[in-house]
């Protein structure tokens, strides 16, 4: 089992920055991939970025060059640094972990970008 708790969301003006954190606990060693997803009102949840156990990263085209996913060496915290935020980045952001047993989700943190 893996438990995830997100933090760091809030209200920011367009062009600003936020850093989201995801605290990971439980069977950390079993995790293959960690990711950040987001869901805006009336839209489907979408991948923002993910990082593999080997450190390989991948980003949605809409955030590439603005967002950076990273993690601590102990792999117990995953970050999403968000720069040059746009109103269309407004969404609930979720942390996700994947291992051989399935997927685990955090409760989400709201990010609101005002124009």
C-alpha positions as CSV (number, residue, x, y, z in Angstrom):
1,X,0.0,0.0,0.0
2,X,1.0,3.6,-0.7
3,X,-0.4,6.7,0.8
4,X,-0.1,10.1,-0.9
5,X,-0.8,13.6,0.5
6,X,-0.6,16.7,-1.7
7,X,0.1,20.3,-0.6
8,X,1.1,23.6,-2.0
9,X,-1.9,24.6,-4.0
10,X,-3.4,28.1,-3.9
11,X,-4.4,31.2,-5.7
12,X,-1.8,32.9,-7.9
13,X,-1.8,35.5,-10.6
14,X,-1.0,34.7,-14.2
15,X,2.7,34.6,-14.7
16,X,3.4,33.5,-11.2
17,X,4.8,30.3,-9.7
18,X,3.7,27.6,-7.3
19,X,5.4,24.4,-6.1
20,X,3.3,21.4,-5.3
21,X,4.5,18.7,-3.0
22,X,3.3,15.1,-2.7
23,X,4.3,13.3,0.5
24,X,4.7,9.5,-0.1
25,X,4.5,6.9,2.6
26,X,4.0,3.1,2.7
27,X,5.7,0.7,0.4
28,X,7.8,3.3,-1.5
29,X,10.2,0.7,-2.9
30,X,7.4,-0.9,-4.9
31,X,6.6,2.3,-6.9
32,X,7.5,2.3,-10.6
33,X,6.2,5.7,-11.7
34,X,5.0,8.8,-9.9
35,X,2.9,11.4,-11.6
36,X,1.0,14.6,-11.4
37,X,-2.4,14.8,-13.0
38,X,-5.0,17.6,-13.1
39,X,-8.7,18.0,-13.6
40,X,-10.4,21.2,-14.5
41,X,-14.2,21.7,-14.0
42,X,-16.1,19.9,-16.7
43,X,-13.0,18.2,-18.1
44,X,-11.4,14.8,-17.8
45,X,-8.4,14.2,-15.6
46,X,-5.2,14.6,-17.6
47,X,-1.6,13.8,-17.2
48,X,0.7,16.7,-16.4
49,X,4.0,15.0,-15.8
50,X,5.5,11.8,-14.5
51,X,8.8,10.5,-13.3
52,X,9.9,6.9,-13.5
53,X,11.9,5.0,-10.8
54,X,15.0,5.6,-13.0
55,X,14.3,9.3,-13.1
56,X,13.0,9.6,-16.6
57,X,10.5,12.4,-16.9
58,X,7.7,13.1,-19.3
59,X,5.5,16.2,-19.7
60,X,2.2,17.1,-21.3
61,X,2.9,19.4,-24.3
62,X,0.8,22.2,-22.6
63,X,3.2,22.4,-19.7
64,X,6.6,21.5,-21.2
65,X,9.1,24.2,-20.5
66,X,7.1,25.7,-17.7
67,X,6.6,22.8,-15.2
68,X,9.3,20.6,-13.7
69,X,8.7,17.3,-11.8
70,X,11.3,16.1,-9.4
71,X,11.7,14.0,-6.3
72,X,13.8,13.6,-3.2
73,X,16.7,11.1,-3.2
74,X,14.7,9.0,-0.7
75,X,11.7,9.1,-3.1
76,X,9.4,10.1,-0.3
77,X,8.4,13.4,-1.7
78,X,7.6,14.4,-5.3
79,X,7.4,18.0,-6.4
80,X,5.8,19.8,-9.3
81,X,7.4,23.3,-9.8
82,X,5.0,25.4,-11.9
83,X,6.3,28.6,-13.5
84,X,4.7,31.0,-15.9
85,X,1.3,29.9,-14.8
86,X,-1.7,30.6,-17.0
87,X,-5.4,30.8,-16.2
88,X,-5.9,27.5,-18.2
89,X,-3.7,25.8,-15.6
90,X,-6.5,26.2,-13.1
91,X,-7.5,22.7,-11.8
92,X,-7.4,20.3,-9.0
93,X,-3.9,18.7,-9.1
94,X,-3.5,15.0,-8.0
95,X,-0.5,13.0,-7.2
96,X,-0.5,9.4,-8.4
97,X,1.7,6.4,-7.7
98,X,1.8,3.2,-9.7
99,X,3.2,-0.2,-8.8
100,X,2.5,-3.8,-9.7
101,X,-0.5,-3.8,-7.5
102,X,-2.3,-0.9,-9.0
103,X,-2.6,2.9,-8.8
104,X,-2.8,5.1,-5.8
105,X,-4.1,8.7,-5.7
106,X,-3.9,11.6,-3.3
107,X,-6.9,13.7,-2.4
108,X,-5.9,16.6,-4.7
109,X,-4.9,20.2,-4.2
110,X,-6.6,23.2,-5.8
111,X,-4.6,25.5,-8.1
112,X,-6.3,28.7,-9.2
113,X,-4.6,31.1,-11.6
114,X,-6.2,34.5,-12.0
115,X,-5.9,36.6,-15.1
